[in-house]
Amino acid sequence: MEYSEILKAGEHMKRARQKSFWQVLALSGAVGAILYITHVIMGGILWDGYSHVRQTISELTGNGAPDAEMLRIFTLGYGILAVLFSVAVYVLFRKYKIVGIARFGAILLLIMNTASLIGYTLFPLEQGGAVLTFGNFMHLAITAIVVIATVGALFAIGYGLWLTKDFRGIGLITLICAVIIVLAGVATPIVLNNELPYAGLVERITIFTLQLWMFVLSVYLYRLPRIMDMDVKRVGLMEVYKER
């Protein structure tokens, strides 16, 4: 093999190790997940007597809650990062030619995170959700949209990744998370209708599962090698990478 071909192969391999802008942007999902969980933990510590088992996460940033203004900075930052993550997911799914249904799921993810960012900012929970005010009604309506879009997004993304070569592992993880979220969602009305003191617990199973999935997919996409963009041609004992 000629020396120039060896140099060219080395250059391609070096470029393969570099991260694209969209791969770096995908890390916004991991940062956002950490920020969200931090606000939940911090809110519980600052609110004397707050119960993570009985009380919902929305109560931490609801009108009249102690330290709500400070905690809303965390949720605002999370919302922005989640939207950026959704855009990065869609772009990378197109780049790596993930099956179309997964790209549709990425659009649902973007819709969900955008609705969450705008809706919860405009309509924070009032009076702990005990009274059906206009603000609480809108909060519940946004929650319904977010839940439906979340379930649809995870199943679509999981199935699309499962159908795509080299992405079946992350697809399976996504589908498992989707099933857990559905099961927790089914448990929520049962807990509320029977006035069981576990509303906060079932909500955390749902939301923390979503945050875990965001973190895992975020890191996965960041670590995704650009070598997948190249064809491999073997020459003797060497591998020459030729861009598509």
N, C-alpha and C positions, 0 to 999 in steps of 0.2 A: 504494500500500500504506500502511495506517495506521501512525502512529508507534509505537503499542503493539505491532503485529506485528513491526516492525523490532527493537524492544527485546527482544521475546520470542525472536526468531530469534538475536539476539546472545547472549542468555543460554544458549540451547541449544548454540550453538557453543562458548561458554566451558566449559560442562559437558562437552562432547565431548572437550575437551583434557585434562580432569582424569583422573587415574588412579584406578581403583578399588582397594580394599584387596587384592583377589585379584591384580590386575595387579602391584602392588608386591610381594606375596608370591611371585609367579612369579620374581622376581629371585633368590630363594634358590637356584635352579638354577645361575645364572651364578656366584654367590658360592661355592657348593659345588664346582663344577667347578674353579674357581681354587684353592680350598683343597686339593682332592684332588691336583691336579698339583703344587702346592707341596710337599706331603708326599713325593711321589715324588722330586722333584728334590732336596729337602733331605736325604732319607734316603740317596740315592746319594752326596751330598757328604760326609755325616757318617760313612758306613761305608767305611772304607778298603779298597779292593780290590773293592768291590761292582760287579757288571756289570749294566747295564740290558739288555743283550742276552741274557745267559745266565740271570740270576736273575729270579724272579717278584717281583711287587710285594708279595705277601703275606709274603714273607720279611722285608721291612723292619719289619713290626710283629709278627713271629712271636716266640714265647717264646725268650729268650736272645739276640735280635738287639740290637746296640748301639743305644741311643737309642729302643728300641721304645716305652717308656712315653710319651715325649714325642710321638712320631709318632702314637700312638693317640689323642691329644687331637685331632689334625687329622682322623683318620678318623672319630672320633665326631662331631665338628662337621659333617663332610661328610654323614654318615649322617642326621643330624637335618635338615639343610637339604634333602637329597634327598627325604625323606619330605614335608616341607612343600611342596616344589616339585610333587610328585606330586598332592597334594591340590589345589593351585592349578590345575594342569593340568585335572583332572577338573571342577572348578567352572567354569572359564572355557570349557571345551568345552561344558558344558551351557548356559551363559549365551549363547554365540554360536551355539548350535544346530548344532554340528558333528555330522556323521553318526554314528549310534550306535556303530558298530564302533570309532571312535576313542575314545569314552568307555569302552568295554570295554578298550581298550588302556591307557587312563589308570589303570584299576583294576589291570591287570597290572603297570603301572609302580609303583604304590603297593605291591603285594604284593612285588615284587622289591626295592625299596628298604627296606621294612620287614624282610624276611628277611635282607637284607645287613646292616642296622644291628644287629639282635639276634643273628643267627647268628655273624657274624664277631667280634662283641664277646665272645660266650660261648666261641667256639672258634677262637682264633688259631692260626696254623700252628705246629707243633712240629717242632723239629729240621730245619728247612728242608723238611719234607715228605718226607724220605728214608725215614722209618719209618712204617708204617701203624698209628699209635696210635689210640685211640678219638677223641681230639681231632682228629686229622688226617682220620679217616674222616668225622666230622661236618662238618669244614671242606669236604671234597670234596663231601659231599651238599648242603650249602648252596650251593656253587658251581654244582652242576648245576641246582638250582632257580632260582638267579639268572640263569644263562645262558638257560634255556628261557623264563623270564618276560620277560627282556630282548628276546629275538628276537621273541616273540609280541607284546610291547607295541609295539615299533617298527614292525613290519609292520602291525599293526592301526591304530595312530595314523596312520602314513603313508598307508595306503589310505583311511582315513576323511577325513583332511584333503584328500587328492587328489579325493575325491568331493564335497567341499564348495566351493561357489562362493567365490571370493576367497582360498582357502587352498591352492590347488593347488601353489604354489611351495614352501611350507614342507613340504607333503606329499611332494613329489618329493625334497627334501633328506633327509627322514626315511627314505624308502624306500632311497635310496642308502646312507645310513649303516647301515641294516639289512642290506643285501647285503654291505657290507664286513665287518660283524661276523660274518656267517655264514661268509664265506670264510676269515676269520682263525680262526674256531672249527673249521672243517674242517682247517685247517693244523696246529692244536695237537696232536691225537693223532698226526699224521704225524711231527711234530718229536719228540714224546716217545717214540714207539715206536722210532724210529731213533736215539734218543739224540743228536740234533743240538743244538748249543749255541745254540739260538735260542728257547728257551722264553720268556724274558723279552720278546723282540722281538715275537713273535706275540701275547702277552698284552697288550702295550702298544698294539698296533694295535687290538685289540678294545676295551680300556677307554678309551683316549684318544679313539677314535671316539665312544664313548658320551658322554664328557665334552664333546666338541665339540658334539654334538647337543643335550645339555642346555643348554649355554651359548647356542647359537643360538635354540632354542625359547624359552628363558627371556627373552631380550632381545626376541624377536618378540612374545611375549604381553604383555610390559610396554609395548611401543610400539603395541600394537593400539589403534586409535582407537575410542572409545566411540560415534563417529558411526555405527558399524555397527548400533547399537541403535535407530537412528532412521529414520523414513521421510522422504524428501525431497520437498518440494512446491515447484515453481517458480512464483513470482509475479512476472511481468515479468522484470526482470534480477536479482531477488533469489531466494535459496533459503531457504525456511523449513523448519526441522527440527522435525518433529512426533514426539514420543515415541510408541512403540508402546503 
